[in-house]
């Protein structure tokens, strides 16, 4: 089994678990981007690249390139919901390259897509925070013990003032408390 080393080790199996968690969130909100920006294939390509890795393919340049492309699509999107959906797709592809370094910024690569999906749901519900809270609870429930064990190797999520950051911190705290 291939292992990636840094401040600690991550196996390819663990990276696949993280990528699956992120891709599931991105997959859920991908239609929001595709409706807002029809004809832009970049976020879908990133999600597809993530699933290739999740399903056993080696991580390759495909995940890196499609991730960057999806993040570019996010910058060009005209609405917050579309931007968050495209960024989630980029995060899904880049999850194959999660760094095993003990920095809080890495937590975003694990949890930001779920927090972004919760924010998209809030926006679609007229900016209702209860909807976001419900989605964060669902994201907590679908986290596997392996995902939580990987998350707990990192420091707490960075504190943020924006809503996605708040949702991510809430999810982070609830996952760590469930351990």
Secondary structure, 3 states (H helix, E strand, C coil): CCEEECCCEEEHHHHHHHHHHHHHHHHHHHHHHHHHCCCCCHHHHHHHHHHHHHCCCCCCHHHHHHHHHHHHHHHHCCCHHHHHHHHHHHHHHHHHHCCCCCCCHHHHHHHHHHHHHHHHHHHHCCCCHHHHHHHHHHHHHHCCHHHHHHHCCCCCCCCCCCHHHHHHHHHHHHHHHCC
